Amino acid sequence: MKYKFLLLTLWLTFISIPSPQAAAPDVTADAAVIMDAGDGRFLYAKNGTKREYPASMTKMMTCLLAIEKGDPYKTVTVSRKAADVVSTALNGGEWLSLGDLENQMMMISDNGAATAIAENVAGNLPAFADMMNEKAEEIGMKGTHFVNANGMPDEDHYSTAEDMARLARYAMENKTFRRIVSTKRKQIHYIRPTEIFTCQNSNELLYTYPGATGIKTGYTRAAGGCLAASAVRNNHELIVIVMHSRDMDSRFAEAAKLLDYGFELIEKEPSPQKEKAAAKVGR
């Protein structure tokens, strides 16, 4: 009888010990978060509300507004001002559709394409920046302020890792946006001059991380390596933001580590919680 009681005591002690939680990965990013895309919960945060330069992750907002406010089939004439922006494949005077501009901007992070989109949708850059800030307020991005469409460094152009995750989650609910940021390779058809330009997505995780669904790279000297990354595993989607990672390569490795860590946390959650969040993926 005493032996059975001892076994029962040992068994109860064993099952009452919680499973050890893996330590969060060490990342060089100055700020980073993991968000459950299904319900918007933050599973991990490092300096999540710290003000940072968002670099080209800004283009998530530019693309979202272009999709919501513009006509993808409208022909856009690229201005000289847009072509003079740093890091662009445009020369000025080109004709192409707004939809193709959106793809070129997001896939190769074309700064001139972002400026051309802003000019087309709002008439000028200041007006488009106002639209961006209005949308940010609507989404609940309380630590963000935009002054341009492409993320070039400016003291008045800033965001936080948590706000970038909120933007990414909102934008990924748009089917057109989701399709663009998950595309690895696409041909852009220029109307004038008549030519085809092939874009290869700059997001390395689309090629290396199983289940990757997007979203947007970013880099400037001031911002460091930035990345908005997302992936699906077991019908569950996570969003990771890294800001001011050590360099352009570190952002991909660190985002992958954070995605792995986030999925590990999700697997340890009670089933009802996982099912509730998974049901909202890709709404």
Secondary structure, DSSP 8 states (H G I E B T S, - for coil): -HHHHHHHHHHHHHHHS------------SEEEEEETTT--EEEEESTT--B--GGGGHHHHHHHHHHHS-TTSEEE--HHHHTSSS-S--SS-EEEHHHHHHHHHHH--HHHHHHHHHHHHSSHHHHHHHHHHHHHHHT-TT-B-SSSS----TT-BB-HHHHHHHHHHHHTSHHHHHHHH-SEEEEEETBTTEEEEEE---THHHHSTTEEEEEEEEETTTEEEEEEEEEETTEEEEEEEEEESSTTHHHHHHHHHHHHHHHHHHTS-HHHHHHHHTTTT-
